[in-house]
């Protein structure tokens, strides 16, 4: 058997019991057929002088007809389980509620680029978006007449996702790039769900696809004037530009904003990076490296007026130790000088630079301060004779006003290098998506659009737009409250608290609930978590949540270690992964202790690496959650990390540890959800979702975990552990807006049934 750490094993044994303590709270098992039983095939795993049995290893072979049959049986069982909720109609009612909030059609405000206005919209009744464009108006009465007579007002349809989906059944558009002369559209498309993208290039004028790659596996693309993989204007053979032989590295290609250079970035996830550049109008001259790869040093660059502007964490002194977070440097855009960097701007205390964007007249920096996202612009060009580095505040940055420090902020496409306007999509759990244009020259903003809520318009409050005040700059320019947006804070409480974890560290927890429907000490709730790869937990607006909020549910979002900025990320990786797990458990206990959620009504949701988080806490504290949803979850970490042939295994050594190092492998073994299931213990109802074509987390991880739970834990309780597999999609599921409503309704109906609350008559 795979041994666990003694402390954790003893902890689990404390909660073990020989009698079923959940039976009185679980759905009636007699109303359901018996769950499927997976076959067992003897198989032994060995590592570091130890060996253990894994009788479900056979599921690793996705071509095995027994696996396909098992998944079909599990899907039927899951449908029967959830189909009985609320007298058989709860799932449909929830889906109808969610669909009713969606407007018939959705359109993004047009974004100018060159002579064109580009925009996306979802036609009425359709699942997926359409990319289109129109010529920009000429201006004035004469211009309007000319536009009408010339037909320039007519829409040009560039790409319709729906056409691809209707032909094939599944569509995932990856990269989508317009050529610098606006004549061609290059895009990558996956039609299997396995994220094996093929490339197509479309002549916009003729509407014909002029190039279709015979190979799949396209990761990224960039335009180099008229050269893209091959010269589109000739029959010349394709040019091999770069090959990365190190399997530990990811490679992506992009172009600078002004299209003067193409950059190739070869990097590991966190450890090191190497960037090559080439002139986009002289690709045949080949690449030149910016700097040699150095351990733990990352950097990426943009071009402006003869300089490369570089975000990097390269050592500032001779200590050769990478800095914590990025700062801004630059070098001359010349082969002989490109490795001679000059430090330009340091972020300042308690502030982190995360990304940048560049324009002819402005540099935009993406920042984080005290957990709050910030965006600011600096006038360009920066003084060429700059002799010493300064702090960001010395450049008189303009910080973009945002409604609240609880907002999520996503940049728009912002393709036009000569523009002085920067577009953001801003939202929060109580603010539907806002599309905002920030004029960096005038230092003003315009609210262009807010997501429509067809069933809540009468309930929306209107509030003034406030600037985000930051101590980075004492003289932050304030913008008058000249505009407004719709806010649901009069209906829903949304607040951030700090929860003290096991080691005294404060963990941010965002808590959302209805002011009217919430009942202190009685309400059900969901705790969301992720905690990996430095990614922030998504807390943007989601209208589907209103169905739960109206029924009195509390929704809480735990920003556990492993996500966030660099130091917070590293505090939840490798041997420190236990911090993520303990943080999540601490946030759950806080919700119960403070009376926000009833002790028998707390649920958890984790997706992908977040599934590992939730699964590990269920093993540690089987009574903490009364139900859970694990979506395409990473549950079998030990077996997966021991298999370097899987697509992401070697890359994940930096995140979860190298299994070839005994200490790091032992750390994985201590919390692995699959290997730490407790025999005979009562586990909560769990909905596990999987995708058959998932190349990131194999479908077998979910199937193995469910099979083993049924085999070793409480027999009665495990009948409420169900598996639902999408047999045609990949890791990210199917992206259609109505499909997403249906999937979410299934999850919510499961949780309500698991808590015995599925017959509550509530309206949205």
Secondary structure, DSSP 8 states (H G I E B T S, - for coil): -----HHHHHHHHHH--SS-SSTTTS--GGGS-----------EEEETTEEEE-TTGGGG-TT-HHHHHHHHHHHHHHHHHHHTGGGGTHHHHHHHHHHHHS-SSEE---EEETTEEEEEEE-TT-SS-EEEEEE----HHHHHHHHHHHTTTS-EEEEEHHHHHHHHS--EEEEEEE-TTS-EEEEEEESSSS---EEEEEETTTTEEEEE-SS--------BTTBSSSBTTS------------TT-EEEEEE-TTSSEEEEEEE-SSS-EEEEEEETT-GGG--EESS---TT--EEEEEETTEEEEEE---SSTT----SSBEEEEEESSTTTTT--EEEEE--TTEEEEEEEE-SSEEEEEEEETTEEEEEEEESS--TT--S-EEGGGG--EE---S-TT-EEEE-----TT--EEEEEEEETTEEEEEEEEETTTTEEEEEEE---TTTGGG-EEEE------TT-TT-----S--EEEE-TTTEEEEEEEEE-TTS-EEEEEEEEETTT--TTT--EEEEE---TT-----S--GGGHHHHTTT-EEEEE--TTSSSHHHHHTTSGGGHHHHHHHHHHHHHHHHHTTSS-TT-EEEEEETHHHHHHHHHHHH-TTT-SEEEEES----HHHHHT-TTSTTTTTTHHHH--TTSHHHHHHHHHH-TTTT--TT----EEEEEEETT-SSS-HHHHHHHHHHHHHHS-TTGGGGEEEEEESS--TT----HHHHHHHHHHHHHHHHHHTT-TT-----
